[in-house]
Amino acid sequence: MIAARYRVSRIRALSKARTIYVCAECGAQASKWSGQCGDCGAWNTLQETVAAPPTKAGMKPVGYAGATAGEVRNLAEVDATAEIRQSCGNGELDRVLGGGLVQGSVTLIGGDPGIGKSTLLLQVQAVLAERDRTLYVSGEESPQQISLRAQRLQLSRDRLRLLPEINVERILATAEIEQPRVMVIDSIQTVYTERLQSAPGSVAQVRESAAQLVRFAKATGTALFLVGHVTKEGAIAGPRVLEHMVDTVLYFEGDPSGRLRVLRAVKNRYGPVNELGVFAMTEDGLKEVSNPSAIFLSRHDTPVAGSVIMVTREGTRPLLVEIQALVDECHGSHPRRVTLGLEQNRLAMLLAVLHRHGGVAMYDQDVYVNAVGGVRINETAADLAVLLAALSSFRDRPLPTDLVVFGEVGLAGEIRPVPNGEERLREAAKHGFKQAIVPKANAPRRGGKRIDGLEVCGVSRLNEVMGDI
């Protein structure tokens, strides 16, 4: 019934659609394209789009979910029961999504070419196809290529439904017949709509094609995955509005030539943001990494200078990560400050704090800092670990291999607490660490519950941790 109502409304919308050009600067509309906007005078800002059909008073625009007019209700009258989720058959992907797939949700997955977007979704579709109807729409690869990949990954191909198509109207027509519960579009940049004359991949085509697919998913309750290309800057290609239209945005991180893959949620309407999933690329596809801390730790045979272990927190999971620093004499006029996985400006600030409140000057030294394993750390809990790693390399004094460190460093030289300190300490104790230097507010209180096997030292000033290095 819902699919039939959606089909009728979409046919009506197609019959009444007309193309207009909208200025990206001032929003002025024009019936044809020109190089300059007639209202604001901006050049090359007119973008092709579809004019919304006129609607009767009190009715929603044709094509959106819901055929009746909206009504005002008290929030207490709205059913607040938890959304129904289904597992993807992949624990790490379920974690990043917030517990599983939600009916009618739209998820956008971006990442560098060859990093594993299509591989992961093909694996998920093969698992879901065993218990539900699915549809994999491919606009880039031929059916033979996808079949060979599934065979190489040793996936079941008996019930996996595949559609090679890039026209969004034909995709939706097929989806109305197939009625899949989960559908994949690989990729959104290859899909086009007949309502526009521009080429596939253009801003107008990506925006309008995605809008039609999102409306279909919301109207029919289909869980939809959209694969998005990325630009040279690392952002998802196409209009920024594409990320606002979907419910969840996931980014694949890591070196495509390496073994480790990290899937990060940067937007999620159904779960926590910045949740992290870790995968390893193998001959049989992407495999879940249940204990990522073991990968991010080098575990040197002998203590080495410039290496410190910290506990970071990604979403709901604590991770042990090795911070490495290399401080070397600068042979040029401008010392270098290079970071991988950390914020470069924050490194410069921390070195200034070390000079002002610790009496250690590195203005004539090149400083390189790296988070091992390709993980990106966005929180300030890495401040103390970065400073201790740099100081250890500068003085060529190794730190104990069973030491773990975390804490935020303020401009006044104070060591500030970080969230979930006890959970971080328990993660360190679980991996065999014996010593911890943490903010005083994060250390277990006297008379409180101690962490077995872990000696915790709480500090409040930077100079308290510099004496032994």
Helices and strands as residue ranges (DSSP letters): H 2-16, E 18-23, E 29-30, E 46-51, G 75-77, E 85-86, H 91-97, E 101-102, E 106-110, H 117-128, E 134-138, H 143-152, E 162-164, H 168-178, E 182-186, G 188-190, H 203-220, E 223-228, H 241-245, E 248-253, E 260-268, E 276-282, E 285-288, H 293-296, E 307-314, E 317-329, E 337-340, H 344-358, E 365-371, G 372-374, G 380-382, H 383-395, E 403-405, E 408-409, E 415-416, H 421-430, E 435-439, G 440-442, E 455-459, G 462-465
